[in-house]
Amino acid sequence: MRHCHGAITIDYQFTAGIENPMSSLSIDADIKVSRPDGHSAYSPGTPEELTIIAMELLFKELGYEAAVQFVGQVMERYSSEAQSHTEA
């Protein structure tokens, strides 16, 4: 994944620890973010990379506590679906 902040570009690889060789998801996106302190650009290629970008932006925007609360609410929304996959 490539992360650009101003004139600085940072390339990094993320490993989720859970590999899904059957995954058919591929993301082709260029995300540009403007903030009072500068601009950032992101090019995620996987759902995991997209999630990291979203989490980074969420924490910067809301702060730690509010972001954790928000993510918890989102996770609760999908908890019953996750439990049904686990029990199957």
Sine and cosine of phi, psi and omega as CSV:
sin_phi,cos_phi,sin_psi,cos_psi,sin_omega,cos_omega
0.00,0.00,0.55,-0.83,0.01,-1.00
-0.92,-0.40,0.74,-0.67,0.05,-1.00
-0.82,-0.57,0.85,-0.52,0.01,-1.00
-0.92,-0.39,0.75,-0.66,0.09,-1.00
-0.77,-0.64,0.96,-0.29,-0.07,-1.00
0.89,0.45,-0.81,-0.58,-0.01,-1.00
-1.00,-0.04,0.02,1.00,-0.05,-1.00
-0.99,-0.17,0.76,-0.66,0.06,-1.00
-0.89,-0.46,0.76,-0.65,0.01,-1.00
-0.86,-0.51,0.83,-0.55,0.10,-1.00
-0.97,-0.23,0.72,-0.69,0.08,-1.00
-0.50,-0.87,0.42,-0.91,-0.01,-1.00
-0.94,-0.35,0.70,-0.71,0.03,-1.00
-0.92,-0.40,0.76,-0.65,0.09,-1.00
-0.90,-0.43,0.86,-0.51,-0.08,-1.00
-0.96,0.27,-0.32,0.95,-0.05,-1.00
1.00,0.03,-0.29,0.96,0.05,-1.00
-0.85,-0.52,0.92,-0.39,-0.02,-1.00
-0.99,-0.17,0.65,-0.76,0.03,-1.00
-0.83,-0.56,1.00,-0.03,-0.05,-1.00
-0.91,0.41,-0.27,0.96,-0.01,-1.00
-1.00,0.00,0.00,1.00,-0.06,-1.00
-0.89,0.46,0.74,-0.67,0.05,-1.00
-0.94,-0.34,0.16,0.99,-0.02,-1.00
-1.00,0.07,0.75,-0.67,0.11,-0.99
-0.63,-0.78,0.71,-0.70,-0.04,-1.00
-0.92,-0.39,0.75,-0.66,0.09,-1.00
-0.84,-0.54,1.00,-0.09,-0.09,-1.00
-0.62,-0.78,0.56,-0.83,0.16,-0.99
-0.87,-0.50,0.93,-0.38,-0.06,-1.00
-0.96,-0.28,0.81,-0.58,0.03,-1.00
-0.89,-0.45,0.78,-0.63,-0.05,-1.00
-0.85,-0.53,0.77,-0.63,0.06,-1.00
-0.93,-0.36,0.76,-0.65,0.05,-1.00
-0.75,-0.67,0.28,-0.96,0.04,-1.00
-0.85,0.53,-0.50,0.87,-0.04,-1.00
-1.00,-0.04,0.08,1.00,0.03,-1.00
0.56,-0.83,-0.21,-0.98,-0.04,-1.00
-0.84,-0.55,0.48,-0.88,0.10,-0.99
-0.72,-0.69,0.49,-0.87,0.07,-1.00
-0.73,-0.68,0.65,-0.76,-0.04,-1.00
-0.74,-0.67,0.53,-0.85,0.07,-1.00
-0.70,-0.71,0.98,0.20,-0.01,-1.00
-0.95,0.30,0.50,-0.87,0.03,-1.00
-0.87,-0.50,-0.21,0.98,-0.03,-1.00
-0.71,-0.71,0.31,-0.95,0.07,-1.00
-0.86,0.51,-0.57,0.82,0.01,-1.00
-0.91,0.42,-0.69,0.72,0.02,-1.00
-0.91,0.42,-0.65,0.76,0.04,-1.00
-0.89,0.46,-0.63,0.78,0.02,-1.00
-0.91,0.42,-0.67,0.74,0.02,-1.00
-0.87,0.49,-0.69,0.73,0.02,-1.00
-0.88,0.48,-0.75,0.66,-0.01,-1.00
-0.87,0.50,-0.67,0.74,0.00,-1.00
-0.91,0.42,-0.68,0.73,0.02,-1.00
-0.86,0.51,-0.73,0.69,0.00,-1.00
-0.91,0.41,-0.64,0.77,0.00,-1.00
-0.90,0.44,-0.72,0.70,0.00,-1.00
-0.91,0.42,-0.62,0.78,0.03,-1.00
-0.92,0.39,-0.59,0.81,-0.06,-1.00
-0.98,0.19,-0.72,0.70,-0.13,-0.99
-0.99,-0.12,-0.38,0.92,-0.16,-0.99
1.00,0.00,0.26,-0.96,-0.14,-0.99
-0.87,0.50,-0.83,0.56,-0.11,-0.99
-0.87,0.49,-0.74,0.67,-0.01,-1.00
-0.91,0.41,-0.61,0.79,0.02,-1.00
-0.92,0.40,-0.67,0.74,0.04,-1.00
-0.89,0.47,-0.68,0.74,0.03,-1.00
-0.88,0.47,-0.70,0.71,0.00,-1.00
-0.89,0.47,-0.74,0.68,0.00,-1.00
-0.89,0.46,-0.63,0.78,0.05,-1.00
-0.87,0.50,-0.67,0.75,0.03,-1.00
-0.90,0.43,-0.65,0.76,0.03,-1.00
-0.91,0.42,-0.69,0.73,-0.01,-1.00
-0.90,0.43,-0.62,0.79,0.05,-1.00
-0.87,0.50,-0.60,0.80,-0.01,-1.00
-0.85,0.52,-0.56,0.83,-0.05,-1.00
-0.97,-0.23,0.07,1.00,-0.09,-1.00
-0.90,0.43,-0.65,0.76,0.00,-1.00
-0.91,0.41,-0.60,0.80,0.05,-1.00
-0.91,0.42,-0.67,0.75,0.00,-1.00
-0.91,0.41,-0.64,0.77,0.01,-1.00
-0.91,0.41,-0.62,0.79,0.00,-1.00
-0.92,0.39,-0.53,0.85,0.06,-1.00
-0.95,0.31,-0.57,0.82,-0.01,-1.00
-0.94,0.34,-0.63,0.78,-0.05,-1.00
-0.98,0.22,-0.29,0.96,-0.05,-1.00
-0.96,0.27,0.00,0.00,0.00,0.00
